[in-house]
Amino acid sequence: MGSTTRINPKKSNQQTPKIPFWKTIDIPLVLIVLALYAFGLVILYSASMPIAFYSRTPSTPWDYVSRQAMFGLIGLAGAFFIAWIDYRVWKKFMLPALLATWVVLFLVLIIGSVRHGSTRTFFDGSVQPSELSKVLIMLYLSFWIKSKQDNLKKLTFWVIPIGFVLGVTAVLLILEPDFSAVLTLVLISSLILFLANLDWKQIILIGVFAVLSFYLIIQISTTGSIRWGQFITGYRDPHLALTQVKRSIESVVNGGFFGVGIGQGTVKFTGLEVGQSDTIFTVIAEEMGLLGSSVVLLLFILLLWRGFKIALESEDLAGRLIAAGISSWIVIEAFINIGSLFNIVPIGGNTLPFFSLGGSSLVSILTGIGFVLSVGRINQIKKIQERSPFSALVDLRWRDRRRSVPRTGRPASNGRQL
């Protein structure tokens, strides 16, 4: 029997090289996000022309773009910082963060700025806590489900605690009121629970809960009932649809396939409501045409694909829920925004991610992207670490095989100690 090769673990660990950040980051996802961010700033410049022209104080579209760009840079810096840290580290901060979110949502009701009949922002619309609360709820649910995954088959085990968390958050959002945020909260929470590998009975229950939440908002909310009525009216007779729906259809007709050119659109000057925010896709449709609109939709689809690819590669349940949940949330927001402009779904007040004017929305989206990138980094680090021992083992075996066959009259060499 030949002597065995021993490996000194301590020495091996000391020789393990550090993995560069750029080798573990999901470059396709970063490029998709940067493309959406840059594209959004260009479109925002054009969409801000009317509000700058009619503003009481002298301003230019660049004032709005530079402010959005500043928030974007803050969000990108935060995203790369979060991506650099192992996302699992944040688990111990989830409960304090949830309590802090509730406190902030309560404070905005007392000292927040009143805009368009709602009290949902600080500093005259600069900071909207409900946007950041969406990311926090997704993270909290993902980590909580991971920690309780052995008991998720018991319906009574998770319904009460999750119902309490969602209920308190929803009540605070309703008091603002921000019903679009409530519906988004219900949708993303239902999606995360669906992805948590529950049985089909529980999935049906979640679906029923989501439908009932939508129905209750329509029944008890004046805003919800009005918007549902407007949706049904526009569906039955397009001539009676909302002005922004008519303008959206007009923009598609004007834009054709290639569009009229950036900055050359006219629909935004003809009474288009919040053209720099909720209805900004109308500007894209007219000025970039069907081609530009398709590029925007394709970028969102690619973002969803990368998010789910990262989720499928993760061996950690929390990582899968975070990556799939956050990427789905961004695309759901985009679908609701675009669909409402063409009367496919009722008007929800959702902004178009990366495009609509709003610093809180952009920062919260990029923060979510940072967590998706962090999950992807952990996946890549594990792959690299798994490949390294395998390569070393193959190399040792190749050396042993080359040296273990003795020549005639020569004893076999002893294995070296490492």
Order of alpha helices (4+ residues) and beta strands (2+ residues): alpha-alpha-alpha-alpha-alpha-alpha-beta-beta-alpha-alpha-alpha-alpha-alpha-alpha-alpha-alpha-alpha-alpha
